[in-house]
């Protein structure tokens, strides 16, 4: 097989895109979990809440809710207030992630890629 010259800029651009796609898939799993477990709805309109408060409102284990909250804050889906160690879902994000009567509500849309990953295992 003949050696092919590699364009370093193209390589780096494609690698960055692939990594971005992986991050988006991870983010989608977090959105799906938040939707299925009622975490977004527990936060909607509540103002700043501690991990314990979110867990209690959603009926979930605090340890796992804290991990989810930190992932959501890191991705910009929710706000983290370091001074009070609380998390907040903005009204704008709540319309998209928690209000199932809104035409902008898309949280369950992540169920489609999730089902594709399940079906991919069967191929």
Helices and strands as residue ranges (DSSP letters): H 8-36, H 39-43, H 51-58, H 62-74, E 79-81, E 86-88, H 91-97, G 107-109, H 110-120
